[in-house]
Amino acid sequence: MHIVVCIKQVPDSAQIRVHPVTNTIMRQGVPTIINPYDLFSLEEALRLRDKFGGKVTVLTMGPPMADTSLRKALSMGADAAVLLSDRCFAGSDTLATSYALASAIAKITETEPVGMVFCGKQTIDGDTAQVGPGIAKRLELNQLTYVERIDAVDETARKITVERRAEGGVQVLSTSLPCLITMLEGTNVVRRGTMEDMLRAARTEIPMWSAAKAGITDTALCGLKGSPTVVKKVFAPPPRKEKAKQIDVTGKTADDIAAATLNALFAADARLEETLFRQAGH
């Protein structure tokens, strides 16, 4: 089975600052990392490859320096990588990004049919969770979002069964392949790369695809031209004024502490108690 994992190189959010005058993100000197949510998708794809065989290809769109993230993915065990890089991609919003990535995946499929596409549930810089579903829509793939566990894969019947976290519970869904999956955080333990894979990643020549190479004929659908989204303002959230409430637990048992905590929560939000009891069937 051939699996494509879409990743994104993002600024390390722990070191991002917002300019106090222009209200724009200050990226200068901020190190980049693989979007953390994408790592869980990559790990899940590698586990399926290890179990069923096949190939894992990692795909990203970005400037030439984004090959650093691709090499990181290769060092973790991915088999191949493709960097989608072209000046016409600059300024892409989620609509234009999903178009470019979907075009590249379609191009990959021409030579190596793709059985699954994995994405993280969202990125830490945009937090929209729109690119994965956008790719699925463009490629007409069945989509399974917010997946916390893959229960079964039947390659012969071309079926997959997953557990999806939904509001109020967990859904067990089954669909046919090919499909697109977005994984939740904490669903697995991301592996460390082996020395062999690290050396292979350092030696690998990563192909860089332009828009034309990815089969994109209409560049007006890419970059700023193809992005109807306009970011009006970026700002840091104001500090919270209210202070944390302290509960004295001196000499109390675990049950007493739990009861005191619940009473404090219910006192702060009267609707919470009603919601919990309703969900419990009372």
N, C-alpha and C positions, 0 to 999 in steps of 0.2 A: 504494500500500500504506500502510495506517495502522499505525504502530508506537507502542507505549506503552513508555516507559522509567520504571521505578520507581527513585527516588533517595531518599536519606535525608540529612537534616542532622544532622551529628554533631559532638561537641566535638573540637577540634584535639588529637589524642592527644599531640602534642609538648609540650602545656602542661597536661595533666591531672595532678592530684595526688590522692593518697589520704590522707584524714584519719588521722592517727596513732592517734587514740583510737577513733573510731567505725568506722574501716575502710570508709568510704563515699567515693565519688568526689566531689571538690570541684569543682563546675561553675561556681561564682561567678567571674565575670570571665574565664572561658575562652572564647575566640572559637570560633565554629562554622564548619564548612566542609562542602562536599558530600563525602560518603563517597568517598574516592579511587578505590575499585574501581568505583563507579558511573560515573565519568567515562569509563572505557574502554567501557562499554556504551553510554553516550550518544554517544560518538564513532562507534562502529560503526553505531548506528542512523542517525545523520546521514549517514554514508557510503552506506548503503543507500538512504536517501531521495534523496540527490544523484544516485545512479546510476539508480534505477528510478522516481523521482518518488514522490509521496504526501505523507504528513504524519507528523510526530513530535510526540507529546504526552508531556509529562513529568508524572509523578504522584508526590506525596509525602504522607505522613501526619505531622502534627505540629502544634505550636502556631502561632498566626498569624504569628509571626516566621519561620517556615520558608519564607515566600514569598521571603525573601532568596535562598535556594538555587534556587528556581524561576526567579527573575529572572536568576540567573547562567546557568542552563541555557538560558533564552531568549536571552541575550546571545551564547551560543555557537552559536545557530542553530536551536534547537527552535522549532516552529511554535506550540505551545499548551501550557498548563500548568493543572493542577488541584491545589488544596490541599485535602486531606481533613483537616478539623479539627473536633473536637467534644470536649467535656469527657468524654464517655463513653469516649473512646479512651485516656485517661490510664492509664499503668501497663501498657500492652499488652506481652505477651511475643510471641514469634515466631508462636505459634498465632493469637492475636487479631489481630496485625498482618497476617498473610497473609489472614485472613478479611475484614478491612476493605478491604485493597487489592484483593482479588479481587472483592469486591462493587462497588467503584468501577469496576474495569475492565469488569465485566459491564454496568454502567450506561452506560459510554461506548460499549460495543459495540452497545447498542440503537439508537443514532443513527449511529454510524460504526464498522462492523465492523473488528475489530483482527486483523491478520495475524500480528504478532509482538509478544511482550512481552520486554523486556530488563531484566535486573537485574545488579548487580555480583555477584561470586562470594560475597561476604560483606561485613559492615560492620566497621569498625575498632573500634567500641565493644562490639559483641556477639560478633563472630567465630564465629557459629553456622552460617552458610551454609544456614539453614533457610527463610528467607522466600521465596526464589525457588521452590524445589521445592514449598513449601506453596501458593503461588499456582497453580502448574501443576496440582497435585492437585485443588484446589477448582474450577478452571475446566476440568478435564479436557483440558489441553493437553499435547502431547508436549513433554518437557523435554530440553534439551541443556545439561548443566552443564560448567563448567570448559573452555569453548570458547576455543581460542587462535587460530583462524582460520576464517573463513567462505569456503569454496571456491566455492560456486555457489548461486544462487537462481533457480529456474524458476517465475516467476509463473503461467505458463499451466498447467503441470502441478501447481502448488502444492506444490513440493518444495524442500528445502534440504539442502545437504551441507556438513558442517563437520568440522574437525579438533579432537578433544577430547583434552586431556592426561589420561592415565590412569597409574596406577602401573605403571612398567616400560616405558612407551612412549606412542605416540599412536594414538588410535582415529579412523578415518574413518567418520562416521555420516551417514546420510541419513534424513530423515523428512518427513512431510507438514506443511503449514501448516494452521491456525495452530499456533504453538509458542512455548515460552518458552526463552530463552537466558540463561545466566549467563556473562559474559566474564571471562577471566583478566586480571591486571594486565600491563602492558607489551605488549599485543597490538597497539597502534596508538599513534600520536602524537596526543594530544588537541589540537584546534585552538584558536586564539585567536579570540575574537569580533570581528566587524567593527564598525566604528563605527555602521553602519546598524542592526545587530542590537542593539547596546548601547542605542541611543536607543529602539528599539522595545520592548525589555525594560523600560526605565524608564517608558514610557507605558502599557504593557499593564495592564489591570485583571484580576488573576488571580481566577478564581472560587473561592470557598471553599465546599466541600460539607460539610454536616453529615451525621450518620449517616443521617437520613431522606432527604436529597438523594441519597446514594449507594445508596439502595435497601435499607438495613439496617433490618429490622423487629424483630429480636431483639437489643437492645443488651446482653443478658446474655452474648453471645458476644464482646463487646468489652471493652477495658480490663482492669482487675483482675479483674472478675467472670469474664471469659472466658480468664483466664491461669492455667493450672495450675502454671506455673513459679514457683518461689520462690528468690530469690537470698539465700543464707544469709550470705555474706560476700564482700567485695571487698578484695583486699590487693595490695600491691606485691610483686613477686618479690624475694626476698633477693639481695643481690649475690653473685656467684660468688667462691668462695674460692680456687679454683685459678688459677694464673697462666698466661698464654699461653706456650707453648713456643717458644723462639727457635732458629732454624736458622742457623748461620754459613754464608753463601754467598760469602764473600770469595774472589775468584779462581776461582770455579766457573762452569762453562758452564750454559746454560739446561737442558740435559739432566740435568746433575748436580743442579741445584736441584730439578727435577721429581722425580727419583728419590729425593732426600733427603726431599722433602715427602711422597711416597707412603709411603715406609718409616716415617716418623713417624706417619702416619695409621694404617697397618696395625698398628704397634706399640701404638697407643692402643686400637684396636678390631680384634681378630683376625677377627671375623666379617665386617668390611667387605671384606677381600681375597677371601674365599670368595664373598661375594655378587656382587662385581663380575665375578669370573671365571665364575660360573654364568650371569649375565646375558649375558656375552659368548659363551656357548656352549662354554666350555672344560670 
